[in-house]
Amino acid sequence: MAGNVFLIGMPASGKTTVGRRVAKALGLPFRDTDREIEARAGADVAWIFDVEGEDGFRDREEAVLDELTQADGVVVATGGGAILRAANRRRLRERGMVVYLNAPVERLLARVRHDDRRPLLKGVDRAAVFQRLSAERVELYRQTAHIDVCVAASSARAISEDIVAQLATRNA
């Protein structure tokens, strides 16, 4: 399969884990926007948020996303907030198949129970943050996505197999 696959969704929805599996199944390289940003900045996402603020991080994210989406034949896991900028939504939608990993807040909370790396979840009521982010972002995810995959109770393997099957159907 030629073309690009972009995974979008809330933080902790499984974009990186599922993206790696989808890339392997399709025989495509895998990229993660947050890891790309960290490699280029020489610092982790949390540090960038602390020093440059969310706007500074989003500027870096937009530049990396623009570059990665211009590739041909790549699977990219985006950051949870990548869809906040209209330019990102447009680029994603126009340059590949966009898959929304649709996860309920309860699943997200379970996944970040012991995670202290996510800047938007440090020292706050995580349930309240996820509820707020969900309210702000779900419609943007849905508008951007070509494929909406519920990840409520499925394993990464089952989710990735579902995505690959849906991509095959769309490309047939």
JOZI-V807414 format. One record per pair of residues at least 24 apart in sequence whose C-alpha atoms are under 6 Angstrom apart, sorted by the first residue. I is the first residue (numbers start at 1). GAP is how many residues later the second one is. Records with the same first field share a line. If there is no record, write none. Layout:
BEGIN
I = GAP ; GAP
END
This chain:
BEGIN
2 = 71
3 = 69 ; 70
4 = 69 ; 70 ; 71 ; 92
5 = 70 ; 91 ; 92 ; 93
6 = 69 ; 70 ; 92
7 = 70 ; 91 ; 92 ; 93
8 = 70 ; 92
9 = 71 ; 91 ; 92
10 = 70
11 = 69
12 = 96
13 = 90
15 = 62
16 = 61
18 = 138 ; 142
19 = 58
22 = 138
23 = 52
28 = 46
29 = 45
30 = 45 ; 46
31 = 45
32 = 44 ; 45
33 = 45
46 = 73
89 = 55
93 = 51
98 = 47 ; 48
99 = 46 ; 48 ; 49
100 = 45 ; 48
101 = 48
102 = 47 ; 48 ; 49
103 = 48 ; 49
END
